[in-house]
């Protein structure tokens, strides 16, 4: 029986957890894909808050600062790896939608082997270059020892992160967004327990946080591999079949590298924006971080909708139902306007009380509310842009969306921060770059979707994947 038949006409989940979204009611399927991804992000954010609390309460400020000093470097490496993994998963999703069981099996084993080999390589590079990178980033000398303690353990375990994320991406590609979310919840709980053991009781400071993170990453990778070896479907992982198919590997890298570079560019532009914010004083820095905490719920919804529409697009493109791909995008627009619109409105309405809940300082609260008011009205626009990008990427066309995003968002932000901000050095000048880049990049994506022959490019790419 081909893969496309596994879910039946009502697109029920198979015994392997997959969800065939090539038939059925579109808005229901998008929500079924979206909700587990949202809760996965929610668990991760809840863990982040608890983790920060434990370190802040039971470790020194030097340990907390050392960990924070490594965050942008970690985000850069993780973002690139997740982007490449998403590209690999898109290939799997297209083959799932096309019912190509043999090729799907080959792709899954190639993707998991790539994650293992690439993870080992990145772990070694991280261990060798982490200190020079931290020095290049200007990490204060007082924080360097703690930063190195954390980052060396983290990068030593990075191979587990890559296997974990690749396995999760493969599961989402076949519509199983539920299993990765449950695994994330378990790993977050493990991390919190380990934090208590290594930080509260053993007083290992940043080193303890690194060990806790490494254990949680190993647990996530082990559970994910265990799950994949026991699913009932052609995407089942057989450890004896691990290996790299040269043709599949070439196609995956061609799809995944642009997504990895796009994510890395975002991280680099965010580092530069953070530097501009840092120059505006301590109150602005605190308010900037606080506004990010408050509006994070909206970003979790946006990310979940983006993942769901990418999976939907990949499966239906693989099934050659291009009209359904387009209808999926229109439905995702409607869901975005309703869900993200309501969430954004709630953030704006309660920005003041939420800011005062976290901090009592009037100046910080005022700057936090100002920041949210400046950016929040454009969250829906960003989410719509993410939907268009996800739809095109799901069809395997990742190069041009990467270029649009890097030029319209990342490059323009960098130019703005280096050219315009010095002319008028205040928070408003920094903040205005967000709505400007959202409008520019969304307009570019709309034009490309309407006139850019992206489907023709995707079909050319699919010839190497599906035929």
TORKOL-4160 file (C-alpha; in steps of 0.2 Angstrom, whole numbers, padded with zeros to 4 digits, m for minus):
467
<pt num="1" X="0000" Y="0000" Z="0000"/>
<pt num="2" X="0007" Y="0017" Z="m0005"/>
<pt num="3" X="0011" Y="0030" Z="0008"/>
<pt num="4" X="m0003" Y="0042" Z="0002"/>
<pt num="5" X="m0016" Y="0029" Z="0007"/>
<pt num="6" X="m0010" Y="0027" Z="0025"/>
<pt num="7" X="m0021" Y="0040" Z="0032"/>
<pt num="8" X="m0037" Y="0036" Z="0022"/>
<pt num="9" X="m0050" Y="0049" Z="0015"/>
<pt num="10" X="m0052" Y="0057" Z="0032"/>
<pt num="11" X="m0033" Y="0059" Z="0034"/>
<pt num="12" X="m0033" Y="0050" Z="0051"/>
<pt num="13" X="m0016" Y="0047" Z="0060"/>
<pt num="14" X="m0008" Y="0031" Z="0056"/>
<pt num="15" X="m0002" Y="0019" Z="0069"/>
<pt num="16" X="0015" Y="0026" Z="0066"/>
<pt num="17" X="0009" Y="0044" Z="0070"/>
<pt num="18" X="0009" Y="0051" Z="0053"/>
<pt num="19" X="m0004" Y="0062" Z="0046"/>
<pt num="20" X="m0008" Y="0062" Z="0027"/>
<pt num="21" X="m0014" Y="0079" Z="0023"/>
<pt num="22" X="m0016" Y="0077" Z="0004"/>
<pt num="23" X="m0035" Y="0075" Z="0007"/>
<pt num="24" X="m0048" Y="0081" Z="0019"/>
<pt num="25" X="m0053" Y="0098" Z="0027"/>
<pt num="26" X="m0038" Y="0110" Z="0025"/>
<pt num="27" X="m0040" Y="0121" Z="0040"/>
<pt num="28" X="m0043" Y="0106" Z="0052"/>
<pt num="29" X="m0027" Y="0098" Z="0045"/>
<pt num="30" X="m0017" Y="0114" Z="0047"/>
<pt num="31" X="m0022" Y="0115" Z="0065"/>
<pt num="32" X="m0019" Y="0097" Z="0069"/>
<pt num="33" X="m0001" Y="0100" Z="0062"/>
<pt num="34" X="0001" Y="0117" Z="0071"/>
<pt num="35" X="m0005" Y="0113" Z="0089"/>
<pt num="36" X="0008" Y="0101" Z="0094"/>
<pt num="37" X="0022" Y="0112" Z="0087"/>
<pt num="38" X="0015" Y="0126" Z="0097"/>
<pt num="39" X="0015" Y="0116" Z="0113"/>
<pt num="40" X="0032" Y="0110" Z="0109"/>
<pt num="41" X="0038" Y="0128" Z="0109"/>
<pt num="42" X="0028" Y="0132" Z="0124"/>
<pt num="43" X="0037" Y="0118" Z="0134"/>
<pt num="44" X="0054" Y="0125" Z="0128"/>
<pt num="45" X="0050" Y="0143" Z="0133"/>
<pt num="46" X="0043" Y="0136" Z="0150"/>
<pt num="47" X="0059" Y="0127" Z="0152"/>
<pt num="48" X="0069" Y="0142" Z="0148"/>
<pt num="49" X="0061" Y="0153" Z="0161"/>
<pt num="50" X="0063" Y="0139" Z="0174"/>
<pt num="51" X="0081" Y="0137" Z="0169"/>
<pt num="52" X="0085" Y="0155" Z="0170"/>
<pt num="53" X="0076" Y="0156" Z="0187"/>
<pt num="54" X="0086" Y="0141" Z="0194"/>
<pt num="55" X="0103" Y="0148" Z="0188"/>
<pt num="56" X="0099" Y="0166" Z="0194"/>
<pt num="57" X="0094" Y="0160" Z="0211"/>
<pt num="58" X="0106" Y="0146" Z="0215"/>
<pt num="59" X="0122" Y="0151" Z="0204"/>
<pt num="60" X="0132" Y="0166" Z="0204"/>
<pt num="61" X="0129" Y="0181" Z="0192"/>
<pt num="62" X="0145" Y="0177" Z="0184"/>
<pt num="63" X="0138" Y="0160" Z="0179"/>
<pt num="64" X="0122" Y="0167" Z="0172"/>
<pt num="65" X="0132" Y="0180" Z="0163"/>
<pt num="66" X="0144" Y="0167" Z="0155"/>
<pt num="67" X="0129" Y="0157" Z="0149"/>
<pt num="68" X="0120" Y="0172" Z="0142"/>
<pt num="69" X="0137" Y="0177" Z="0133"/>
<pt num="70" X="0136" Y="0161" Z="0123"/>
<pt num="71" X="0118" Y="0162" Z="0118"/>
<pt num="72" X="0121" Y="0171" Z="0101"/>
<pt num="73" X="0134" Y="0159" Z="0096"/>
<pt num="74" X="0123" Y="0144" Z="0101"/>
<pt num="75" X="0109" Y="0151" Z="0091"/>
<pt num="76" X="0119" Y="0154" Z="0076"/>
<pt num="77" X="0125" Y="0136" Z="0075"/>
<pt num="78" X="0108" Y="0128" Z="0080"/>
<pt num="79" X="0099" Y="0139" Z="0067"/>
<pt num="80" X="0110" Y="0133" Z="0053"/>
<pt num="81" X="0108" Y="0115" Z="0058"/>
<pt num="82" X="0089" Y="0116" Z="0060"/>
<pt num="83" X="0088" Y="0125" Z="0043"/>
<pt num="84" X="0098" Y="0111" Z="0035"/>
<pt num="85" X="0087" Y="0098" Z="0044"/>
<pt num="86" X="0071" Y="0107" Z="0038"/>
<pt num="87" X="0078" Y="0105" Z="0020"/>
<pt num="88" X="0081" Y="0087" Z="0022"/>
<pt num="89" X="0063" Y="0085" Z="0029"/>
<pt num="90" X="0055" Y="0094" Z="0015"/>
<pt num="91" X="0062" Y="0080" Z="0003"/>
<pt num="92" X="0055" Y="0067" Z="0015"/>
<pt num="93" X="0038" Y="0076" Z="0015"/>
<pt num="94" X="0037" Y="0077" Z="m0004"/>
<pt num="95" X="0041" Y="0058" Z="m0006"/>
<pt num="96" X="0028" Y="0054" Z="0008"/>
<pt num="97" X="0014" Y="0064" Z="m0002"/>
<pt num="98" X="0019" Y="0056" Z="m0018"/>
<pt num="99" X="0018" Y="0038" Z="m0010"/>
<pt num="100" X="0036" Y="0034" Z="m0015"/>
<pt num="101" X="0040" Y="0022" Z="m0001"/>
<pt num="102" X="0057" Y="0016" Z="m0006"/>
<pt num="103" X="0064" Y="0033" Z="m0009"/>
<pt num="104" X="0056" Y="0039" Z="0007"/>
<pt num="105" X="0065" Y="0025" Z="0017"/>
<pt num="106" X="0082" Y="0030" Z="0008"/>
<pt num="107" X="0079" Y="0048" Z="0012"/>
<pt num="108" X="0076" Y="0045" Z="0030"/>
<pt num="109" X="0092" Y="0035" Z="0032"/>
<pt num="110" X="0102" Y="0047" Z="0022"/>
<pt num="111" X="0095" Y="0062" Z="0033"/>
<pt num="112" X="0099" Y="0053" Z="0049"/>
<pt num="113" X="0116" Y="0048" Z="0044"/>
<pt num="114" X="0120" Y="0066" Z="0038"/>
<pt num="115" X="0115" Y="0072" Z="0056"/>
<pt num="116" X="0126" Y="0060" Z="0064"/>
<pt num="117" X="0141" Y="0063" Z="0053"/>
<pt num="118" X="0138" Y="0082" Z="0052"/>
<pt num="119" X="0135" Y="0083" Z="0071"/>
<pt num="120" X="0152" Y="0074" Z="0075"/>
<pt num="121" X="0160" Y="0087" Z="0063"/>
<pt num="122" X="0152" Y="0102" Z="0071"/>
<pt num="123" X="0155" Y="0096" Z="0089"/>
<pt num="124" X="0174" Y="0095" Z="0085"/>
<pt num="125" X="0174" Y="0112" Z="0076"/>
<pt num="126" X="0165" Y="0119" Z="0091"/>
<pt num="127" X="0177" Y="0112" Z="0104"/>
<pt num="128" X="0192" Y="0119" Z="0094"/>
<pt num="129" X="0185" Y="0136" Z="0089"/>
<pt num="130" X="0173" Y="0141" Z="0104"/>
<pt num="131" X="0186" Y="0151" Z="0113"/>
<pt num="132" X="0193" Y="0161" Z="0098"/>
<pt num="133" X="0174" Y="0165" Z="0094"/>
<pt num="134" X="0170" Y="0170" Z="0111"/>
<pt num="135" X="0185" Y="0182" Z="0111"/>
<pt num="136" X="0181" Y="0188" Z="0094"/>
<pt num="137" X="0163" Y="0192" Z="0101"/>
<pt num="138" X="0171" Y="0203" Z="0115"/>
<pt num="139" X="0165" Y="0192" Z="0129"/>
<pt num="140" X="0171" Y="0201" Z="0145"/>
<pt num="141" X="0186" Y="0192" Z="0154"/>
<pt num="142" X="0176" Y="0190" Z="0170"/>
<pt num="143" X="0163" Y="0179" Z="0161"/>
<pt num="144" X="0175" Y="0170" Z="0150"/>
<pt num="145" X="0179" Y="0155" Z="0161"/>
<pt num="146" X="0160" Y="0151" Z="0165"/>
<pt num="147" X="0156" Y="0154" Z="0146"/>
<pt num="148" X="0169" Y="0141" Z="0141"/>
<pt num="149" X="0164" Y="0129" Z="0154"/>
<pt num="150" X="0146" Y="0129" Z="0147"/>
<pt num="151" X="0150" Y="0130" Z="0129"/>
<pt num="152" X="0163" Y="0116" Z="0129"/>
<pt num="153" X="0151" Y="0104" Z="0136"/>
<pt num="154" X="0137" Y="0110" Z="0125"/>
<pt num="155" X="0147" Y="0109" Z="0109"/>
<pt num="156" X="0154" Y="0092" Z="0114"/>
<pt num="157" X="0136" Y="0086" Z="0115"/>
<pt num="158" X="0130" Y="0095" Z="0099"/>
<pt num="159" X="0130" Y="0079" Z="0089"/>
<pt num="160" X="0115" Y="0074" Z="0100"/>
<pt num="161" X="0106" Y="0090" Z="0096"/>
<pt num="162" X="0108" Y="0088" Z="0077"/>
<pt num="163" X="0101" Y="0070" Z="0078"/>
<pt num="164" X="0087" Y="0075" Z="0089"/>
<pt num="165" X="0082" Y="0090" Z="0078"/>
<pt num="166" X="0084" Y="0079" Z="0062"/>
<pt num="167" X="0073" Y="0065" Z="0069"/>
<pt num="168" X="0060" Y="0078" Z="0074"/>
<pt num="169" X="0060" Y="0086" Z="0057"/>
<pt num="170" X="0058" Y="0069" Z="0048"/>
<pt num="171" X="0043" Y="0065" Z="0059"/>
<pt num="172" X="0035" Y="0082" Z="0056"/>
<pt num="173" X="0038" Y="0079" Z="0037"/>
<pt num="174" X="0026" Y="0064" Z="0037"/>
<pt num="175" X="0013" Y="0074" Z="0048"/>
<pt num="176" X="0018" Y="0067" Z="0065"/>
<pt num="177" X="0020" Y="0083" Z="0074"/>
<pt num="178" X="0014" Y="0075" Z="0090"/>
<pt num="179" X="0028" Y="0064" Z="0094"/>
<pt num="180" X="0042" Y="0077" Z="0093"/>
<pt num="181" X="0032" Y="0088" Z="0105"/>
<pt num="182" X="0030" Y="0075" Z="0118"/>
<pt num="183" X="0049" Y="0071" Z="0117"/>
<pt num="184" X="0053" Y="0090" Z="0119"/>
<pt num="185" X="0042" Y="0090" Z="0135"/>
<pt num="186" X="0051" Y="0075" Z="0142"/>
<pt num="187" X="0068" Y="0083" Z="0138"/>
<pt num="188" X="0063" Y="0099" Z="0146"/>
<pt num="189" X="0058" Y="0090" Z="0162"/>
<pt num="190" X="0075" Y="0080" Z="0162"/>
<pt num="191" X="0084" Y="0097" Z="0160"/>
<pt num="192" X="0075" Y="0105" Z="0175"/>
<pt num="193" X="0079" Y="0090" Z="0186"/>
<pt num="194" X="0097" Y="0089" Z="0181"/>
<pt num="195" X="0098" Y="0108" Z="0184"/>
<pt num="196" X="0092" Y="0105" Z="0202"/>
<pt num="197" X="0105" Y="0091" Z="0204"/>
<pt num="198" X="0120" Y="0099" Z="0196"/>
<pt num="199" X="0117" Y="0118" Z="0201"/>
<pt num="200" X="0107" Y="0118" Z="0217"/>
<pt num="201" X="0115" Y="0103" Z="0226"/>
<pt num="202" X="0132" Y="0101" Z="0217"/>
<pt num="203" X="0135" Y="0119" Z="0214"/>
<pt num="204" X="0143" Y="0117" Z="0197"/>
<pt num="205" X="0138" Y="0134" Z="0191"/>
<pt num="206" X="0139" Y="0136" Z="0172"/>
<pt num="207" X="0147" Y="0119" Z="0170"/>
<pt num="208" X="0132" Y="0111" Z="0179"/>
<pt num="209" X="0120" Y="0120" Z="0166"/>
<pt num="210" X="0131" Y="0113" Z="0152"/>
<pt num="211" X="0130" Y="0095" Z="0159"/>
<pt num="212" X="0111" Y="0096" Z="0161"/>
<pt num="213" X="0109" Y="0103" Z="0143"/>
<pt num="214" X="0120" Y="0089" Z="0137"/>
<pt num="215" X="0110" Y="0075" Z="0146"/>
<pt num="216" X="0094" Y="0082" Z="0140"/>
<pt num="217" X="0100" Y="0083" Z="0122"/>
<pt num="218" X="0106" Y="0065" Z="0123"/>
<pt num="219" X="0089" Y="0059" Z="0130"/>
<pt num="220" X="0080" Y="0068" Z="0116"/>
<pt num="221" X="0091" Y="0060" Z="0103"/>
<pt num="222" X="0089" Y="0043" Z="0111"/>
<pt num="223" X="0070" Y="0044" Z="0112"/>
<pt num="224" X="0069" Y="0051" Z="0095"/>
<pt num="225" X="0079" Y="0037" Z="0087"/>
<pt num="226" X="0070" Y="0024" Z="0098"/>
<pt num="227" X="0053" Y="0031" Z="0091"/>
<pt num="228" X="0059" Y="0031" Z="0073"/>
<pt num="229" X="0065" Y="0012" Z="0074"/>
<pt num="230" X="0047" Y="0007" Z="0080"/>
<pt num="231" X="0035" Y="0017" Z="0069"/>
<pt num="232" X="0024" Y="0007" Z="0057"/>
<pt num="233" X="0028" Y="0015" Z="0040"/>
<pt num="234" X="0042" Y="0016" Z="0026"/>
<pt num="235" X="0050" Y="0030" Z="0036"/>
<pt num="236" X="0055" Y="0018" Z="0050"/>
<pt num="237" X="0073" Y="0019" Z="0054"/>
<pt num="238" X="0083" Y="0003" Z="0053"/>
<pt num="239" X="0100" Y="0006" Z="0061"/>
<pt num="240" X="0108" Y="m0007" Z="0050"/>
<pt num="241" X="0103" Y="0003" Z="0034"/>
<pt num="242" X="0111" Y="0019" Z="0040"/>
<pt num="243" X="0121" Y="0026" Z="0026"/>
<pt num="244" X="0122" Y="0040" Z="0013"/>
<pt num="245" X="0114" Y="0039" Z="m0004"/>
<pt num="246" X="0124" Y="0051" Z="m0015"/>
<pt num="247" X="0110" Y="0057" Z="m0026"/>
<pt num="248" X="0098" Y="0060" Z="m0011"/>
<pt num="249" X="0112" Y="0068" Z="m0001"/>
<pt num="250" X="0115" Y="0080" Z="m0015"/>
<pt num="251" X="0097" Y="0085" Z="m0017"/>
<pt num="252" X="0095" Y="0087" Z="0002"/>
<pt num="253" X="0110" Y="0098" Z="0004"/>
<pt num="254" X="0104" Y="0109" Z="m0011"/>
<pt num="255" X="0088" Y="0111" Z="m0002"/>
<pt num="256" X="0094" Y="0113" Z="0015"/>
<pt num="257" X="0110" Y="0124" Z="0014"/>
<pt num="258" X="0099" Y="0140" Z="0009"/>
<pt num="259" X="0088" Y="0137" Z="0024"/>
<pt num="260" X="0103" Y="0135" Z="0035"/>
<pt num="261" X="0111" Y="0151" Z="0028"/>
<pt num="262" X="0095" Y="0161" Z="0030"/>
<pt num="263" X="0093" Y="0156" Z="0048"/>
<pt num="264" X="0112" Y="0160" Z="0051"/>
<pt num="265" X="0109" Y="0177" Z="0043"/>
<pt num="266" X="0094" Y="0181" Z="0055"/>
<pt num="267" X="0105" Y="0177" Z="0069"/>
<pt num="268" X="0119" Y="0188" Z="0063"/>
<pt num="269" X="0107" Y="0203" Z="0061"/>
<pt num="270" X="0100" Y="0200" Z="0078"/>
<pt num="271" X="0117" Y="0200" Z="0086"/>
<pt num="272" X="0120" Y="0217" Z="0077"/>
<pt num="273" X="0103" Y="0224" Z="0083"/>
<pt num="274" X="0107" Y="0218" Z="0101"/>
<pt num="275" X="0123" Y="0228" Z="0100"/>
<pt num="276" X="0113" Y="0244" Z="0095"/>
<pt num="277" X="0101" Y="0241" Z="0109"/>
<pt num="278" X="0115" Y="0238" Z="0121"/>
<pt num="279" X="0122" Y="0256" Z="0117"/>
<pt num="280" X="0106" Y="0264" Z="0123"/>
<pt num="281" X="0108" Y="0260" Z="0141"/>
<pt num="282" X="0104" Y="0247" Z="0154"/>
<pt num="283" X="0085" Y="0251" Z="0156"/>
<pt num="284" X="0083" Y="0249" Z="0137"/>
<pt num="285" X="0092" Y="0233" Z="0137"/>
<pt num="286" X="0081" Y="0226" Z="0151"/>
<pt num="287" X="0065" Y="0232" Z="0142"/>
<pt num="288" X="0071" Y="0225" Z="0125"/>
<pt num="289" X="0073" Y="0208" Z="0133"/>
<pt num="290" X="0056" Y="0210" Z="0143"/>
<pt num="291" X="0047" Y="0214" Z="0127"/>
<pt num="292" X="0053" Y="0199" Z="0119"/>
<pt num="293" X="0047" Y="0188" Z="0134"/>
<pt num="294" X="0030" Y="0196" Z="0133"/>
<pt num="295" X="0027" Y="0194" Z="0114"/>
<pt num="296" X="0035" Y="0177" Z="0113"/>
<pt num="297" X="0018" Y="0169" Z="0113"/>
<pt num="298" X="0014" Y="0177" Z="0097"/>
<pt num="299" X="0030" Y="0171" Z="0089"/>
<pt num="300" X="0027" Y="0153" Z="0095"/>
<pt num="301" X="0010" Y="0154" Z="0086"/>
<pt num="302" X="0019" Y="0161" Z="0070"/>
<pt num="303" X="0032" Y="0148" Z="0070"/>
<pt num="304" X="0019" Y="0134" Z="0072"/>
<pt num="305" X="0009" Y="0140" Z="0058"/>
<pt num="306" X="0025" Y="0141" Z="0047"/>
<pt num="307" X="0029" Y="0123" Z="0051"/>
<pt num="308" X="0012" Y="0117" Z="0047"/>
<pt num="309" X="0010" Y="0126" Z="0031"/>
<pt num="310" X="0027" Y="0120" Z="0025"/>
<pt num="311" X="0023" Y="0101" Z="0029"/>
<pt num="312" X="0006" Y="0104" Z="0021"/>
<pt num="313" X="0014" Y="0111" Z="0005"/>
<pt num="314" X="0027" Y="0097" Z="0004"/>
<pt num="315" X="0015" Y="0083" Z="0005"/>
<pt num="316" X="0003" Y="0090" Z="m0008"/>
<pt num="317" X="0017" Y="0096" Z="m0019"/>
<pt num="318" X="0023" Y="0078" Z="m0019"/>
<pt num="319" X="0005" Y="0072" Z="m0023"/>
<pt num="320" X="0005" Y="0084" Z="m0038"/>
<pt num="321" X="m0010" Y="0093" Z="m0031"/>
<pt num="322" X="m0004" Y="0111" Z="m0034"/>
<pt num="323" X="m0021" Y="0118" Z="m0032"/>
<pt num="324" X="m0022" Y="0111" Z="m0015"/>
<pt num="325" X="m0005" Y="0119" Z="m0011"/>
<pt num="326" X="m0012" Y="0136" Z="m0016"/>
<pt num="327" X="m0028" Y="0133" Z="m0006"/>
<pt num="328" X="m0018" Y="0128" Z="0009"/>
<pt num="329" X="m0009" Y="0145" Z="0008"/>
<pt num="330" X="m0026" Y="0155" Z="0007"/>
<pt num="331" X="m0032" Y="0145" Z="0022"/>
<pt num="332" X="m0016" Y="0148" Z="0032"/>
<pt num="333" X="m0018" Y="0167" Z="0028"/>
<pt num="334" X="m0036" Y="0166" Z="0036"/>
<pt num="335" X="m0030" Y="0157" Z="0051"/>
<pt num="336" X="m0015" Y="0169" Z="0053"/>
<pt num="337" X="m0027" Y="0184" Z="0052"/>
<pt num="338" X="m0038" Y="0177" Z="0066"/>
<pt num="339" X="m0026" Y="0168" Z="0078"/>
<pt num="340" X="m0011" Y="0180" Z="0076"/>
<pt num="341" X="m0022" Y="0195" Z="0075"/>
<pt num="342" X="m0031" Y="0191" Z="0091"/>
<pt num="343" X="m0014" Y="0186" Z="0100"/>
<pt num="344" X="m0006" Y="0202" Z="0094"/>
<pt num="345" X="m0021" Y="0212" Z="0100"/>
<pt num="346" X="m0020" Y="0204" Z="0117"/>
<pt num="347" X="m0002" Y="0208" Z="0119"/>
<pt num="348" X="m0005" Y="0226" Z="0115"/>
<pt num="349" X="m0020" Y="0228" Z="0126"/>
<pt num="350" X="m0011" Y="0220" Z="0141"/>
<pt num="351" X="0007" Y="0226" Z="0138"/>
<pt num="352" X="0007" Y="0238" Z="0153"/>
<pt num="353" X="0000" Y="0226" Z="0166"/>
<pt num="354" X="0012" Y="0212" Z="0159"/>
<pt num="355" X="0027" Y="0223" Z="0160"/>
<pt num="356" X="0023" Y="0228" Z="0178"/>
<pt num="357" X="0021" Y="0210" Z="0182"/>
<pt num="358" X="0039" Y="0207" Z="0178"/>
<pt num="359" X="0047" Y="0223" Z="0184"/>
<pt num="360" X="0042" Y="0237" Z="0195"/>
<pt num="361" X="0053" Y="0250" Z="0187"/>
<pt num="362" X="0042" Y="0264" Z="0179"/>
<pt num="363" X="0055" Y="0268" Z="0166"/>
<pt num="364" X="0058" Y="0250" Z="0161"/>
<pt num="365" X="0039" Y="0247" Z="0160"/>
<pt num="366" X="0037" Y="0263" Z="0149"/>
<pt num="367" X="0051" Y="0257" Z="0137"/>
<pt num="368" X="0044" Y="0240" Z="0136"/>
<pt num="369" X="0026" Y="0246" Z="0131"/>
<pt num="370" X="0034" Y="0258" Z="0119"/>
<pt num="371" X="0043" Y="0244" Z="0110"/>
<pt num="372" X="0028" Y="0232" Z="0110"/>
<pt num="373" X="0017" Y="0246" Z="0103"/>
<pt num="374" X="0030" Y="0249" Z="0089"/>
<pt num="375" X="0031" Y="0232" Z="0083"/>
<pt num="376" X="0015" Y="0222" Z="0088"/>
<pt num="377" X="0004" Y="0229" Z="0074"/>
<pt num="378" X="0015" Y="0221" Z="0061"/>
<pt num="379" X="0015" Y="0203" Z="0068"/>
<pt num="380" X="0001" Y="0197" Z="0056"/>
<pt num="381" X="0011" Y="0204" Z="0041"/>
<pt num="382" X="0027" Y="0194" Z="0047"/>
<pt num="383" X="0016" Y="0178" Z="0049"/>
<pt num="384" X="0009" Y="0180" Z="0032"/>
<pt num="385" X="0026" Y="0182" Z="0025"/>
<pt num="386" X="0032" Y="0166" Z="0034"/>
<pt num="387" X="0017" Y="0157" Z="0026"/>
<pt num="388" X="0021" Y="0162" Z="0009"/>
<pt num="389" X="0039" Y="0157" Z="0012"/>
<pt num="390" X="0034" Y="0141" Z="0020"/>
<pt num="391" X="0023" Y="0136" Z="0005"/>
<pt num="392" X="0036" Y="0139" Z="m0008"/>
<pt num="393" X="0050" Y="0130" Z="0003"/>
<pt num="394" X="0038" Y="0116" Z="0005"/>
<pt num="395" X="0038" Y="0113" Z="m0013"/>
<pt num="396" X="0057" Y="0112" Z="m0013"/>
<pt num="397" X="0061" Y="0130" Z="m0019"/>
<pt num="398" X="0073" Y="0136" Z="m0005"/>
<pt num="399" X="0086" Y="0147" Z="m0014"/>
<pt num="400" X="0076" Y="0162" Z="m0020"/>
<pt num="401" X="0066" Y="0163" Z="m0003"/>
<pt num="402" X="0083" Y="0163" Z="0005"/>
<pt num="403" X="0089" Y="0177" Z="m0006"/>
<pt num="404" X="0073" Y="0187" Z="m0003"/>
<pt num="405" X="0074" Y="0185" Z="0016"/>
<pt num="406" X="0092" Y="0189" Z="0017"/>
<pt num="407" X="0091" Y="0205" Z="0006"/>
<pt num="408" X="0074" Y="0211" Z="0012"/>
<pt num="409" X="0076" Y="0208" Z="0030"/>
<pt num="410" X="0094" Y="0204" Z="0036"/>
<pt num="411" X="0104" Y="0214" Z="0024"/>
<pt num="412" X="0093" Y="0229" Z="0025"/>
<pt num="413" X="0093" Y="0229" Z="0044"/>
<pt num="414" X="0112" Y="0229" Z="0044"/>
<pt num="415" X="0113" Y="0243" Z="0032"/>
<pt num="416" X="0100" Y="0253" Z="0043"/>
<pt num="417" X="0109" Y="0250" Z="0059"/>
<pt num="418" X="0126" Y="0255" Z="0052"/>
<pt num="419" X="0120" Y="0270" Z="0041"/>
<pt num="420" X="0104" Y="0277" Z="0049"/>
<pt num="421" X="0105" Y="0273" Z="0067"/>
<pt num="422" X="0121" Y="0283" Z="0070"/>
<pt num="423" X="0112" Y="0298" Z="0062"/>
<pt num="424" X="0098" Y="0298" Z="0075"/>
<pt num="425" X="0104" Y="0287" Z="0090"/>
<pt num="426" X="0088" Y="0282" Z="0099"/>
<pt num="427" X="0076" Y="0267" Z="0101"/>
<pt num="428" X="0063" Y="0273" Z="0089"/>
<pt num="429" X="0076" Y="0273" Z="0075"/>
<pt num="430" X="0081" Y="0255" Z="0079"/>
<pt num="431" X="0063" Y="0249" Z="0081"/>
<pt num="432" X="0057" Y="0256" Z="0064"/>
<pt num="433" X="0068" Y="0244" Z="0055"/>
<pt num="434" X="0056" Y="0230" Z="0060"/>
<pt num="435" X="0040" Y="0236" Z="0051"/>
<pt num="436" X="0050" Y="0243" Z="0036"/>
<pt num="437" X="0058" Y="0226" Z="0033"/>
<pt num="438" X="0042" Y="0216" Z="0036"/>
<pt num="439" X="0033" Y="0227" Z="0023"/>
<pt num="440" X="0048" Y="0226" Z="0011"/>
<pt num="441" X="0050" Y="0207" Z="0012"/>
<pt num="442" X="0032" Y="0203" Z="0012"/>
<pt num="443" X="0029" Y="0213" Z="m0004"/>
<pt num="444" X="0044" Y="0204" Z="m0012"/>
<pt num="445" X="0037" Y="0187" Z="m0007"/>
<pt num="446" X="0020" Y="0192" Z="m0014"/>
<pt num="447" X="0028" Y="0198" Z="m0031"/>
<pt num="448" X="0038" Y="0182" Z="m0032"/>
<pt num="449" X="0023" Y="0171" Z="m0028"/>
<pt num="450" X="0012" Y="0180" Z="m0041"/>
<pt num="451" X="0025" Y="0183" Z="m0055"/>
<pt num="452" X="0041" Y="0173" Z="m0050"/>
<pt num="453" X="0037" Y="0156" Z="m0058"/>
<pt num="454" X="0042" Y="0148" Z="m0042"/>
<pt num="455" X="0031" Y="0133" Z="m0046"/>
<pt num="456" X="0041" Y="0130" Z="m0062"/>
<pt num="457" X="0058" Y="0131" Z="m0052"/>
<pt num="458" X="0050" Y="0119" Z="m0039"/>
<pt num="459" X="0045" Y="0106" Z="m0053"/>
<pt num="460" X="0063" Y="0107" Z="m0060"/>
<pt num="461" X="0070" Y="0103" Z="m0042"/>
<pt num="462" X="0057" Y="0089" Z="m0040"/>
<pt num="463" X="0063" Y="0080" Z="m0055"/>
<pt num="464" X="0078" Y="0075" Z="m0045"/>
<pt num="465" X="0067" Y="0071" Z="m0030"/>
<pt num="466" X="0052" Y="0062" Z="m0036"/>
<pt num="467" X="0055" Y="0055" Z="m0054"/>
